[in-house]
Amino acid sequence: MNTSIYRSAITELFGIRLPIVAGGLMWLANAEYVAAASRAGIIGFITAASLPDLDALRDEIRRCRELCDGGPFGVNVSMLPKLVTGEKTQEVFELIVSEGVRFVETSGRSPEDFLPLLKRAGVKVLHKVASVRHAVKAAELGVDAVSIVGAECGGHPGLDMVGSFVNAAWAEGQLAVPYLIGGGIGHGSQIAAALAMGASGVAIGTRFLVADEIWAHPNYKQRLIAAQPVDTDLCMQSVRNTVRALRNDTTAAVKAMEAANPQVSIQELMPLVAGKIGRNAYVTGDWNNGILSAGHSLAFVDRQEPLGAIIQRLSAEMEQAIARITDPALR
């Protein structure tokens, strides 16, 4: 494969072969998964919030570094929308710096307060947002790159709900920093299209959930393989925390509560949406319970295989897409 045609500001920033970022997956993006991404020529991020304490995060970083064998990796720091008492975000960033981690993925709220610390240490910051307008604000703060996730994404698509195809072209005229497009990305032709529209790469989550290196139960992965893009639900709009998740008993119950009481509080929803319920689903394979983030790229989730094999398929699809552009006979 001629990787030079895929060289971009993102491949240069992270020192990767392909313009693909495996975004942090809550509970799932551990050292084995992130190292597999590194070995396959892309970059992944350990999700700090998945670890119980700072010592566990330190151990996971060190284990990942050994498994990567010199390859790039990062840590995802998902912050709550507002600072809360007891939050350890500052300590997490200090640990990341002390461990010599070179890359972080931030999300949830502005990373402004932590950028001086990270910049002094030479840490490159990729900030994830759900709209072009927030990407512009993050760029003005001085982050190194932004990841814009569209309405199709699993997890939190924000409130604007603009699709990835529009975001990819819309952002090109507004951003001076490299940007990734995420949300519904699961085929190599989409990556080629994103590059053509001005993005420096893509962020992928749902498509990688069936990788062998994801520790979740096989029954959960089989449900994803059987699912279609229409098998997701949007819920929690009433508390301005919209989430796209695999349709199941929990999403139905949450939507019913929201319909019955549009003023429902997050505290009332918590017995259904607490993260520990979702984590238990990954352990047991009981995919009918919990908010299990999944996006429209379920369209491309067709079998369980090593992460490296999925990335090889994406590479081949990118090549085929480029060939179609340059050879009219293939269109």
N, C-alpha and C positions, 0 to 999 in steps of 0.2 A: 504493500500500500504506500502511495506517495503521500507521506504525512506532511510534506511541506505545504501542500495546498490548504491544510487545516491549521497552519500556524497562525496564531492570533495573539492579541494582547493577553488573553487568559492563559494560553499555553506557555507564554513567556513568563507571566507573573508567577505561576505555580511550578514551572519546570516540568510540564506534563506533555505527553505525546499527542493526545486528542483533546479537543475543546469541550470536555465533559466534566462536570462536577457532580459527585454523588453527595447530595445535601444530607445534613444530619437527620437521622430518623430516630425519633424518641423511643427509648428502650432498646432499639435494635442496632444502632450504629456503634458497634464495639470495635476492639482492636483487630479482630479477625476480618471483619467486613471492610474496615478502612484500609487495612494492609492489602487486602485482595484488590481493592480499587487502585492502590498505588502500584502494585505489581502489574496491573493491566494497562497502565499508562494514563490513568486519570487521577483525580484526587478525591478523597473522602474526608469526613469530619466526625470524630468521636463526639457523641452528644453528652456534654458535661452533666446535664440535668438527669441523665439516666443513672448516674453513679450516686451512691448514698452519701458520700462525704468527700472531702478534699484528698484524704489518703487514698481512697479508691480511685479517684481521678488520676492522681499521680502514678499509681501502679498501672493504670490502663494506658496512659501516655507512654510509659517506659516499655510496656509490653508491645505496644503498637510500633514504637521506634525499632525494636528488635526485629519484628516481623516484616517491617518495610525494607530493612536492609539498605538504608540510605535513601530510599524513595520519599517523596513528599507526602505529608499528611497534615491534618489540622484538627482543631477542636471547635465544635459548635457550642456557642453560648446563647441560649434562648432566654431572654430577659422578660419579666412580667411587664405589662404596659406601664405600670407605675411602680416606683420604689416602695417596698414594704419593709416593715420592721423585721430584722433578722435575715434579710436577704444577704447572700454571700457573694454577690457578683464581683465586687472588688477583689475579694480573696481568690476567686476563681481566676481572674485575669492575672493576678500576681503570681499564682501558681503556674499558669501557662507561660508567663515570661521567665520564671525561674527555671523551668524545665527546658527552655530553649526551643519551644514550639514556634515555628515560623509563620504559621497561617491560622487565622481564626475566621469563623463564620458567625456573624451576630444577627440577631433578629428579636422581634418583640417590641422594642422601643429604641430610641436613638442611642447610638453608642458614644455620643459626644463626650460624656464625662470620662470615658476610659481611653479615648484616642491618644491623649498625651503619653500615658503610660505605655501603650502599645507601640506608638511611633518611636519613642525613645529606644525601645528594645528592637526596633527593626521588624516588628511583626506586621505582616500584610493583612488588611482587614477587608473581607467580603461581607457586605451587609445585605441581608435579605429583606425585601419589601413586597407589598402586594399591590403597588400602583406606581405608575411612572412619576407622579407628583412626589411621592415619598422618595423615589430613587434620586430625583433632582436634589431634594433637601439633603440626603445622605452624601451625595457627591460634593455639595457645597461645604459640608463639614470636614471633608478630607479623607473619606474612606478610599481604598485603592480600587475597589470594584463593587458593583451592585448586582444583585440577583433579583429579577422581577418575576414574581409568580402570578400567573393569570387565574381566571375564574375556574379553569379546568383542574387546578391542582388539588391533590389530597392534602388534608390539613386545613390551614387557614388562608383562604383566598382574599381576605380583607372585605371591605365594604363597597369598593368601586365595581368589582365584578366585571372587569374588562378582560377579554380573551387574549391568549398568548399571541395569536397571529397579529392582532392589532398592536399589542404592546411591543412586539419585535420591531415593527417599522416605526411606530410612534416615538419610541425612545431614541432612535437614531439621531434625530435632529435636536435633541434636548440634553444629551449627556456628553460630557467631556471625559468621563472615565469609562473603562470597559464595562460592558454589562452582559449578564447571562439572562436567558429566557427560560423560565420553568413553568410547569403546569400543562399536563397532557402530553409531555414529550416522552416518546417511547419507541420511535422509529428513526432510523438514520436519515431518511429523507427530510424529516422535520429539522434535524440538526443542520443539514445543508441549507435549508430554507432560512433558518434563523441567521446563519452566517451571511447569507446573501442579503438579508434585510438590515444588516448592520450590527447584529449581536456578535460578541467575541466567543460565544459558546452557549451551552445549555446547562441547566440544572435538572437532574433526574432523581426521582424518589420512588414512586409507585412501581415503575418498570423493574426496579432492582429488588423488590421485596421478595421475589421467589428465588433469589440467588442462594446457592448452597450455603454460602457463608453467613446468611441471615439465620440466626439461631431459632427463630420461631417454629412452632409445631407444624409438621407436615399437613395436618388437616386445614390449618389456616391458609397455607400456601395453595393447597388444592382448591379452596374456595375462590381464591384470587384468580387462579387459572380458569375456573369455570365462569367467572363473572364477566360481565360486559360493561361498557361505559355507563349504561343506564342503571347499573346496580350500585349507584352511590346516592347519598342523600345530603342535602344541605340542611343544617340545623344550627341552633343557638344564635340565630339572627337577632332574636329578641333581646339578648344581652350584649349585642354588638361584638360578638366573638364568633362569627360565622365559621363553621367547620364543614368540610366535605369529607364524608366517611363512608365506608362500606355499609350498604343498607342492611339493617338487621333489627332485632327486637329492640335494641337500645335506641337507635335513631327513630324508630317508630314511636316509642314511648316519649322521647324528648319532643318530637314534633307535636304529639298529642297534647303535652303539657303546655307548649307554647301557643297552640291554637286555642286551648281552653282559657288561658290567662296570658295575654300579650305582655303583661307587666311582671311575668315570672322573674324571679331573681336567680343569680348564679348559685346562691346557697341552696335554693330549692332544687336546682338541677343537679347539684353535685353528687347526690347518691347514685345518679345514673352515669355521669360523665367523668367521674374521678379517674385520674390516670392509672391508678393501681388496678382498676377493673380491666382496662385495655391491656395492661401488662399481663394480667392473669390469662387473658384470652390467647396471648402469644405462647404462654407456657402450656396451657391445656389443649389448645386447638378449638376451643368453644367460641367460634367467631360470631355467634349470635348475641354475645354480650360485650358491651364496651364500645367506646367511640374509637374505631379503627380507621385511621386516616387512609384514604385511597382516592385516587383521581381518575380522570378520564383515560389515562394511558393504560388502564385495564384492557383496552382494546388490543394491546400488543403483548399482554402477559399470557404466554401460551404453554410454558413448561418450566419445570425446575431444572436448573443447571448451574454450573459455576459462574460467578460474576464475570470472570475473564471470557467465558463463552458468549455471554450476553453482549459484552462490549465488542467482541469480534463480529457478531452479527450486526451491531449498529454500524461498525466500520464498513462492512460490506454494503450495507444499505446506503450509506453516505456515498460510496463510490458509484453505486448504481444510479443514484439521484444525479450526481454530477455528470455521469455519462449521458443521461437522458437530456440534460440541458445542452450539452455540446454536440449531440448526434440526433437530429430530428427524426431519424428512422426509428429510434427507440421510444418515441413519444406516441 
